[in-house]
Amino acid sequence: MASRYGKKAGDKVAGDKVHTAMHEMAHGTLKTGSGKKVTSRKQAVAIGLNEARKEGGKVPGSGSH
């Protein structure tokens, strides 16, 4: 399924991981690899997508060429 911007959407695993990461960030429990608290929405999304990739979820590319 393509989004309105022409990119392919990820699968349910990716969406769930990003949702969980955003929820943890909002509650102040999401940490970076070095143990610092995540304060950026972009950073939370990146962590969620990275976790989805590790589990083998279908995740769209970064978009940079």
PDB file of N, CA, C and O in Angstrom, chain B, residues numbered from 101:
ATOM      1  N   MET B 101       0.843  -1.174   0.000  1.00  0.00           N
ATOM      2  CA  MET B 101       0.000   0.000   0.000  1.00  0.00           C
ATOM      3  C   MET B 101       0.888   1.237   0.000  1.00  0.00           C
ATOM      4  O   MET B 101       1.771   1.366   0.848  1.00  0.00           O
ATOM      5  N   ALA B 102       0.667   2.127  -0.922  1.00  0.00           N
ATOM      6  CA  ALA B 102       1.483   3.332  -1.018  1.00  0.00           C
ATOM      7  C   ALA B 102       0.836   4.458  -0.221  1.00  0.00           C
ATOM      8  O   ALA B 102      -0.388   4.585  -0.177  1.00  0.00           O
ATOM      9  N   SER B 103       1.669   5.261   0.398  1.00  0.00           N
ATOM     10  CA  SER B 103       1.153   6.401   1.141  1.00  0.00           C
ATOM     11  C   SER B 103       0.865   7.535   0.173  1.00  0.00           C
ATOM     12  O   SER B 103       1.120   7.402  -1.024  1.00  0.00           O
ATOM     13  N   ARG B 104       0.357   8.609   0.651  1.00  0.00           N
ATOM     14  CA  ARG B 104       0.020   9.731  -0.211  1.00  0.00           C
ATOM     15  C   ARG B 104       1.262  10.429  -0.754  1.00  0.00           C
ATOM     16  O   ARG B 104       1.151  11.248  -1.666  1.00  0.00           O
ATOM     17  N   TYR B 105       2.417  10.129  -0.227  1.00  0.00           N
ATOM     18  CA  TYR B 105       3.655  10.741  -0.688  1.00  0.00           C
ATOM     19  C   TYR B 105       4.421   9.839  -1.643  1.00  0.00           C
ATOM     20  O   TYR B 105       5.539  10.169  -2.038  1.00  0.00           O
ATOM     21  N   GLY B 106       3.844   8.717  -2.017  1.00  0.00           N
ATOM     22  CA  GLY B 106       4.460   7.841  -2.993  1.00  0.00           C
ATOM     23  C   GLY B 106       5.428   6.827  -2.415  1.00  0.00           C
ATOM     24  O   GLY B 106       5.998   6.038  -3.169  1.00  0.00           O
ATOM     25  N   LYS B 107       5.634   6.816  -1.119  1.00  0.00           N
ATOM     26  CA  LYS B 107       6.523   5.826  -0.500  1.00  0.00           C
ATOM     27  C   LYS B 107       5.699   4.612  -0.098  1.00  0.00           C
ATOM     28  O   LYS B 107       4.495   4.715   0.135  1.00  0.00           O
ATOM     29  N   LYS B 108       6.354   3.471  -0.019  1.00  0.00           N
ATOM     30  CA  LYS B 108       5.655   2.266   0.423  1.00  0.00           C
ATOM     31  C   LYS B 108       5.554   2.270   1.942  1.00  0.00           C
ATOM     32  O   LYS B 108       6.493   2.653   2.640  1.00  0.00           O
ATOM     33  N   ALA B 109       4.424   1.847   2.431  1.00  0.00           N
ATOM     34  CA  ALA B 109       4.213   1.780   3.877  1.00  0.00           C
ATOM     35  C   ALA B 109       4.867   0.524   4.434  1.00  0.00           C
ATOM     36  O   ALA B 109       4.971  -0.486   3.738  1.00  0.00           O
ATOM     37  N   GLY B 110       5.305   0.584   5.682  1.00  0.00           N
ATOM     38  CA  GLY B 110       5.883  -0.576   6.343  1.00  0.00           C
ATOM     39  C   GLY B 110       4.798  -1.542   6.795  1.00  0.00           C
ATOM     40  O   GLY B 110       3.613  -1.298   6.571  1.00  0.00           O
ATOM     41  N   ASP B 111       5.191  -2.608   7.415  1.00  0.00           N
ATOM     42  CA  ASP B 111       4.207  -3.582   7.871  1.00  0.00           C
ATOM     43  C   ASP B 111       3.780  -3.293   9.310  1.00  0.00           C
ATOM     44  O   ASP B 111       4.201  -2.301   9.905  1.00  0.00           O
ATOM     45  N   LYS B 112       2.960  -4.149   9.848  1.00  0.00           N
ATOM     46  CA  LYS B 112       2.399  -3.945  11.185  1.00  0.00           C
ATOM     47  C   LYS B 112       3.482  -3.967  12.262  1.00  0.00           C
ATOM     48  O   LYS B 112       3.373  -3.239  13.248  1.00  0.00           O
ATOM     49  N   VAL B 113       4.515  -4.778  12.099  1.00  0.00           N
ATOM     50  CA  VAL B 113       5.597  -4.841  13.084  1.00  0.00           C
ATOM     51  C   VAL B 113       6.239  -3.467  13.236  1.00  0.00           C
ATOM     52  O   VAL B 113       6.472  -3.004  14.353  1.00  0.00           O
ATOM     53  N   ALA B 114       6.525  -2.816  12.108  1.00  0.00           N
ATOM     54  CA  ALA B 114       7.166  -1.503  12.140  1.00  0.00           C
ATOM     55  C   ALA B 114       6.264  -0.480  12.820  1.00  0.00           C
ATOM     56  O   ALA B 114       6.726   0.315  13.638  1.00  0.00           O
ATOM     57  N   GLY B 115       4.988  -0.501  12.483  1.00  0.00           N
ATOM     58  CA  GLY B 115       4.055   0.445  13.087  1.00  0.00           C
ATOM     59  C   GLY B 115       3.936   0.248  14.588  1.00  0.00           C
ATOM     60  O   GLY B 115       3.886   1.215  15.349  1.00  0.00           O
ATOM     61  N   ASP B 116       3.891  -1.003  15.007  1.00  0.00           N
ATOM     62  CA  ASP B 116       3.781  -1.294  16.439  1.00  0.00           C
ATOM     63  C   ASP B 116       5.036  -0.862  17.194  1.00  0.00           C
ATOM     64  O   ASP B 116       4.948  -0.321  18.296  1.00  0.00           O
ATOM     65  N   LYS B 117       6.206  -1.105  16.594  1.00  0.00           N
ATOM     66  CA  LYS B 117       7.465  -0.739  17.252  1.00  0.00           C
ATOM     67  C   LYS B 117       7.584   0.777  17.394  1.00  0.00           C
ATOM     68  O   LYS B 117       8.000   1.274  18.440  1.00  0.00           O
ATOM     69  N   VAL B 118       7.218   1.511  16.341  1.00  0.00           N
ATOM     70  CA  VAL B 118       7.288   2.975  16.397  1.00  0.00           C
ATOM     71  C   VAL B 118       6.280   3.494  17.422  1.00  0.00           C
ATOM     72  O   VAL B 118       6.582   4.410  18.187  1.00  0.00           O
ATOM     73  N   HIS B 119       5.085   2.908  17.434  1.00  0.00           N
ATOM     74  CA  HIS B 119       4.063   3.321  18.397  1.00  0.00           C
ATOM     75  C   HIS B 119       4.564   3.116  19.833  1.00  0.00           C
ATOM     76  O   HIS B 119       4.396   3.986  20.688  1.00  0.00           O
ATOM     77  N   THR B 120       5.174   1.970  20.082  1.00  0.00           N
ATOM     78  CA  THR B 120       5.701   1.673  21.416  1.00  0.00           C
ATOM     79  C   THR B 120       6.825   2.639  21.790  1.00  0.00           C
ATOM     80  O   THR B 120       6.882   3.119  22.922  1.00  0.00           O
ATOM     81  N   ALA B 121       7.716   2.921  20.840  1.00  0.00           N
ATOM     82  CA  ALA B 121       8.820   3.838  21.105  1.00  0.00           C
ATOM     83  C   ALA B 121       8.304   5.239  21.415  1.00  0.00           C
ATOM     84  O   ALA B 121       8.818   5.898  22.318  1.00  0.00           O
ATOM     85  N   MET B 122       7.303   5.699  20.683  1.00  0.00           N
ATOM     86  CA  MET B 122       6.741   7.027  20.928  1.00  0.00           C
ATOM     87  C   MET B 122       6.074   7.086  22.307  1.00  0.00           C
ATOM     88  O   MET B 122       6.175   8.088  23.014  1.00  0.00           O
ATOM     89  N   HIS B 123       5.398   6.007  22.671  1.00  0.00           N
ATOM     90  CA  HIS B 123       4.733   5.934  23.969  1.00  0.00           C
ATOM     91  C   HIS B 123       5.767   5.979  25.095  1.00  0.00           C
ATOM     92  O   HIS B 123       5.585   6.689  26.084  1.00  0.00           O
ATOM     93  N   GLU B 124       6.851   5.219  24.940  1.00  0.00           N
ATOM     94  CA  GLU B 124       7.900   5.219  25.954  1.00  0.00           C
ATOM     95  C   GLU B 124       8.572   6.582  26.053  1.00  0.00           C
ATOM     96  O   GLU B 124       8.916   7.025  27.148  1.00  0.00           O
ATOM     97  N   MET B 125       8.764   7.260  24.904  1.00  0.00           N
ATOM     98  CA  MET B 125       9.375   8.584  24.922  1.00  0.00           C
ATOM     99  C   MET B 125       8.482   9.570  25.688  1.00  0.00           C
ATOM    100  O   MET B 125       8.973  10.396  26.457  1.00  0.00           O
ATOM    101  N   ALA B 126       7.177   9.473  25.469  1.00  0.00           N
ATOM    102  CA  ALA B 126       6.246  10.377  26.129  1.00  0.00           C
ATOM    103  C   ALA B 126       6.270  10.192  27.645  1.00  0.00           C
ATOM    104  O   ALA B 126       6.055  11.145  28.394  1.00  0.00           O
ATOM    105  N   HIS B 127       6.534   8.966  28.093  1.00  0.00           N
ATOM    106  CA  HIS B 127       6.588   8.682  29.526  1.00  0.00           C
ATOM    107  C   HIS B 127       7.987   8.820  30.105  1.00  0.00           C
ATOM    108  O   HIS B 127       8.190   8.647  31.306  1.00  0.00           O
ATOM    109  N   GLY B 128       8.961   9.135  29.236  1.00  0.00           N
ATOM    110  CA  GLY B 128      10.323   9.354  29.702  1.00  0.00           C
ATOM    111  C   GLY B 128      11.103   8.094  29.999  1.00  0.00           C
ATOM    112  O   GLY B 128      12.092   8.143  30.730  1.00  0.00           O
ATOM    113  N   THR B 129      10.682   6.957  29.447  1.00  0.00           N
ATOM    114  CA  THR B 129      11.373   5.701  29.735  1.00  0.00           C
ATOM    115  C   THR B 129      12.200   5.194  28.556  1.00  0.00           C
ATOM    116  O   THR B 129      12.901   4.190  28.686  1.00  0.00           O
ATOM    117  N   LEU B 130      12.130   5.876  27.399  1.00  0.00           N
ATOM    118  CA  LEU B 130      12.888   5.439  26.232  1.00  0.00           C
ATOM    119  C   LEU B 130      14.319   5.954  26.335  1.00  0.00           C
ATOM    120  O   LEU B 130      14.546   7.145  26.550  1.00  0.00           O
ATOM    121  N   LYS B 131      15.275   5.051  26.180  1.00  0.00           N
ATOM    122  CA  LYS B 131      16.692   5.401  26.311  1.00  0.00           C
ATOM    123  C   LYS B 131      17.423   5.098  25.010  1.00  0.00           C
ATOM    124  O   LYS B 131      17.016   4.228  24.241  1.00  0.00           O
ATOM    125  N   THR B 132      18.512   5.832  24.776  1.00  0.00           N
ATOM    126  CA  THR B 132      19.379   5.565  23.637  1.00  0.00           C
ATOM    127  C   THR B 132      20.302   4.401  23.991  1.00  0.00           C
ATOM    128  O   THR B 132      20.266   3.886  25.109  1.00  0.00           O
ATOM    129  N   GLY B 133      21.115   4.002  23.045  1.00  0.00           N
ATOM    130  CA  GLY B 133      22.063   2.922  23.292  1.00  0.00           C
ATOM    131  C   GLY B 133      23.059   3.263  24.388  1.00  0.00           C
ATOM    132  O   GLY B 133      23.542   2.376  25.092  1.00  0.00           O
ATOM    133  N   SER B 134      23.366   4.555  24.534  1.00  0.00           N
ATOM    134  CA  SER B 134      24.327   4.973  25.561  1.00  0.00           C
ATOM    135  C   SER B 134      23.649   5.241  26.903  1.00  0.00           C
ATOM    136  O   SER B 134      24.324   5.594  27.870  1.00  0.00           O
ATOM    137  N   GLY B 135      22.333   5.081  26.980  1.00  0.00           N
ATOM    138  CA  GLY B 135      21.625   5.225  28.241  1.00  0.00           C
ATOM    139  C   GLY B 135      21.005   6.581  28.488  1.00  0.00           C
ATOM    140  O   GLY B 135      20.394   6.798  29.534  1.00  0.00           O
ATOM    141  N   LYS B 136      21.150   7.517  27.528  1.00  0.00           N
ATOM    142  CA  LYS B 136      20.558   8.850  27.706  1.00  0.00           C
ATOM    143  C   LYS B 136      19.076   8.816  27.356  1.00  0.00           C
ATOM    144  O   LYS B 136      18.643   7.998  26.544  1.00  0.00           O
ATOM    145  N   LYS B 137      18.305   9.699  27.966  1.00  0.00           N
ATOM    146  CA  LYS B 137      16.869   9.761  27.713  1.00  0.00           C
ATOM    147  C   LYS B 137      16.601  10.377  26.337  1.00  0.00           C
ATOM    148  O   LYS B 137      17.228  11.370  25.966  1.00  0.00           O
ATOM    149  N   VAL B 138      15.673   9.790  25.585  1.00  0.00           N
ATOM    150  CA  VAL B 138      15.316  10.287  24.266  1.00  0.00           C
ATOM    151  C   VAL B 138      14.333  11.438  24.429  1.00  0.00           C
ATOM    152  O   VAL B 138      13.336  11.315  25.141  1.00  0.00           O
ATOM    153  N   THR B 139      14.620  12.574  23.759  1.00  0.00           N
ATOM    154  CA  THR B 139      13.734  13.736  23.837  1.00  0.00           C
ATOM    155  C   THR B 139      13.186  14.140  22.480  1.00  0.00           C
ATOM    156  O   THR B 139      12.277  14.966  22.405  1.00  0.00           O
ATOM    157  N   SER B 140      13.720  13.575  21.410  1.00  0.00           N
ATOM    158  CA  SER B 140      13.328  13.959  20.059  1.00  0.00           C
ATOM    159  C   SER B 140      12.367  12.936  19.467  1.00  0.00           C
ATOM    160  O   SER B 140      12.577  11.730  19.599  1.00  0.00           O
ATOM    161  N   ARG B 141      11.305  13.422  18.810  1.00  0.00           N
ATOM    162  CA  ARG B 141      10.361  12.523  18.143  1.00  0.00           C
ATOM    163  C   ARG B 141      11.048  11.755  17.025  1.00  0.00           C
ATOM    164  O   ARG B 141      10.794  10.567  16.828  1.00  0.00           O
ATOM    165  N   LYS B 142      11.927  12.445  16.289  1.00  0.00           N
ATOM    166  CA  LYS B 142      12.637  11.791  15.186  1.00  0.00           C
ATOM    167  C   LYS B 142      13.503  10.649  15.706  1.00  0.00           C
ATOM    168  O   LYS B 142      13.593   9.590  15.085  1.00  0.00           O
ATOM    169  N   GLN B 143      14.134  10.877  16.847  1.00  0.00           N
ATOM    170  CA  GLN B 143      14.990   9.856  17.439  1.00  0.00           C
ATOM    171  C   GLN B 143      14.145   8.653  17.872  1.00  0.00           C
ATOM    172  O   GLN B 143      14.565   7.508  17.709  1.00  0.00           O
ATOM    173  N   ALA B 144      12.956   8.911  18.423  1.00  0.00           N
ATOM    174  CA  ALA B 144      12.071   7.824  18.847  1.00  0.00           C
ATOM    175  C   ALA B 144      11.614   6.995  17.646  1.00  0.00           C
ATOM    176  O   ALA B 144      11.562   5.768  17.724  1.00  0.00           O
ATOM    177  N   VAL B 145      11.287   7.653  16.544  1.00  0.00           N
ATOM    178  CA  VAL B 145      10.871   6.937  15.339  1.00  0.00           C
ATOM    179  C   VAL B 145      12.025   6.093  14.813  1.00  0.00           C
ATOM    180  O   VAL B 145      11.825   4.945  14.415  1.00  0.00           O
ATOM    181  N   ALA B 146      13.233   6.656  14.810  1.00  0.00           N
ATOM    182  CA  ALA B 146      14.399   5.922  14.326  1.00  0.00           C
ATOM    183  C   ALA B 146      14.656   4.678  15.173  1.00  0.00           C
ATOM    184  O   ALA B 146      15.001   3.626  14.636  1.00  0.00           O
ATOM    185  N   ILE B 147      14.492   4.786  16.475  1.00  0.00           N
ATOM    186  CA  ILE B 147      14.683   3.640  17.363  1.00  0.00           C
ATOM    187  C   ILE B 147      13.632   2.571  17.072  1.00  0.00           C
ATOM    188  O   ILE B 147      13.950   1.384  17.004  1.00  0.00           O
ATOM    189  N   GLY B 148      12.375   2.996  16.901  1.00  0.00           N
ATOM    190  CA  GLY B 148      11.305   2.052  16.594  1.00  0.00           C
ATOM    191  C   GLY B 148      11.532   1.328  15.280  1.00  0.00           C
ATOM    192  O   GLY B 148      11.320   0.118  15.197  1.00  0.00           O
ATOM    193  N   LEU B 149      11.963   2.055  14.243  1.00  0.00           N
ATOM    194  CA  LEU B 149      12.220   1.428  12.946  1.00  0.00           C
ATOM    195  C   LEU B 149      13.416   0.490  13.026  1.00  0.00           C
ATOM    196  O   LEU B 149      13.416  -0.566  12.393  1.00  0.00           O
ATOM    197  N   ASN B 150      14.424   0.858  13.788  1.00  0.00           N
ATOM    198  CA  ASN B 150      15.595   0.005  13.944  1.00  0.00           C
ATOM    199  C   ASN B 150      15.217  -1.310  14.627  1.00  0.00           C
ATOM    200  O   ASN B 150      15.675  -2.377  14.219  1.00  0.00           O
ATOM    201  N   GLU B 151      14.391  -1.234  15.656  1.00  0.00           N
ATOM    202  CA  GLU B 151      13.945  -2.449  16.343  1.00  0.00           C
ATOM    203  C   GLU B 151      13.121  -3.330  15.401  1.00  0.00           C
ATOM    204  O   GLU B 151      13.234  -4.556  15.435  1.00  0.00           O
ATOM    205  N   ALA B 152      12.289  -2.697  14.556  1.00  0.00           N
ATOM    206  CA  ALA B 152      11.484  -3.465  13.604  1.00  0.00           C
ATOM    207  C   ALA B 152      12.383  -4.169  12.592  1.00  0.00           C
ATOM    208  O   ALA B 152      12.131  -5.318  12.229  1.00  0.00           O
ATOM    209  N   ARG B 153      13.429  -3.485  12.137  1.00  0.00           N
ATOM    210  CA  ARG B 153      14.361  -4.097  11.192  1.00  0.00           C
ATOM    211  C   ARG B 153      15.050  -5.307  11.811  1.00  0.00           C
ATOM    212  O   ARG B 153      15.239  -6.328  11.149  1.00  0.00           O
ATOM    213  N   LYS B 154      15.426  -5.187  13.088  1.00  0.00           N
ATOM    214  CA  LYS B 154      16.096  -6.295  13.770  1.00  0.00           C
ATOM    215  C   LYS B 154      15.193  -7.518  13.866  1.00  0.00           C
ATOM    216  O   LYS B 154      15.678  -8.649  13.836  1.00  0.00           O
ATOM    217  N   GLU B 155      13.882  -7.303  13.982  1.00  0.00           N
ATOM    218  CA  GLU B 155      12.931  -8.412  14.062  1.00  0.00           C
ATOM    219  C   GLU B 155      12.537  -8.940  12.689  1.00  0.00           C
ATOM    220  O   GLU B 155      11.770  -9.897  12.586  1.00  0.00           O
ATOM    221  N   GLY B 156      13.058  -8.320  11.635  1.00  0.00           N
ATOM    222  CA  GLY B 156      12.756  -8.785  10.288  1.00  0.00           C
ATOM    223  C   GLY B 156      11.514  -8.165   9.688  1.00  0.00           C
ATOM    224  O   GLY B 156      10.982  -8.678   8.704  1.00  0.00           O
ATOM    225  N   GLY B 157      11.044  -7.075  10.260  1.00  0.00           N
ATOM    226  CA  GLY B 157       9.863  -6.409   9.722  1.00  0.00           C
ATOM    227  C   GLY B 157      10.173  -5.691   8.429  1.00  0.00           C
ATOM    228  O   GLY B 157      11.320  -5.328   8.169  1.00  0.00           O
ATOM    229  N   LYS B 158       9.143  -5.486   7.613  1.00  0.00           N
ATOM    230  CA  LYS B 158       9.319  -4.770   6.350  1.00  0.00           C
ATOM    231  C   LYS B 158       9.268  -3.279   6.642  1.00  0.00           C
ATOM    232  O   LYS B 158       8.227  -2.735   7.013  1.00  0.00           O
ATOM    233  N   VAL B 159      10.426  -2.622   6.466  1.00  0.00           N
ATOM    234  CA  VAL B 159      10.541  -1.209   6.797  1.00  0.00           C
ATOM    235  C   VAL B 159      11.015  -0.463   5.571  1.00  0.00           C
ATOM    236  O   VAL B 159      11.981  -0.887   4.937  1.00  0.00           O
ATOM    237  N   PRO B 160      10.358   0.655   5.208  1.00  0.00           N
ATOM    238  CA  PRO B 160      10.815   1.421   4.050  1.00  0.00           C
ATOM    239  C   PRO B 160      12.215   2.002   4.293  1.00  0.00           C
ATOM    240  O   PRO B 160      12.634   2.176   5.437  1.00  0.00           O
ATOM    241  N   GLY B 161      12.916   2.293   3.220  1.00  0.00           N
ATOM    242  CA  GLY B 161      14.263   2.846   3.321  1.00  0.00           C
ATOM    243  C   GLY B 161      14.268   4.258   3.861  1.00  0.00           C
ATOM    244  O   GLY B 161      13.215   4.851   4.101  1.00  0.00           O
ATOM    245  N   SER B 162      15.465   4.793   4.052  1.00  0.00           N
ATOM    246  CA  SER B 162      15.606   6.120   4.646  1.00  0.00           C
ATOM    247  C   SER B 162      15.186   7.225   3.686  1.00  0.00           C
ATOM    248  O   SER B 162      14.869   8.327   4.133  1.00  0.00           O
ATOM    249  N   GLY B 163      15.174   6.965   2.380  1.00  0.00           N
ATOM    250  CA  GLY B 163      14.753   7.965   1.411  1.00  0.00           C
ATOM    251  C   GLY B 163      15.882   8.809   0.868  1.00  0.00           C
ATOM    252  O   GLY B 163      15.677   9.561  -0.084  1.00  0.00           O
ATOM    253  N   SER B 164      17.081   8.708   1.447  1.00  0.00           N
ATOM    254  CA  SER B 164      18.217   9.477   0.946  1.00  0.00           C
ATOM    255  C   SER B 164      18.899   8.701  -0.163  1.00  0.00           C
ATOM    256  O   SER B 164      18.959   7.472  -0.124  1.00  0.00           O
ATOM    257  N   HIS B 165      19.407   9.405  -1.136  1.00  0.00           N
ATOM    258  CA  HIS B 165      20.068   8.757  -2.271  1.00  0.00           C
ATOM    259  C   HIS B 165      21.524   9.054  -2.295  1.00  0.00           C
ATOM    260  O   HIS B 165      22.235   8.587  -3.185  1.00  0.00           O
TER     261      HIS B 165
END
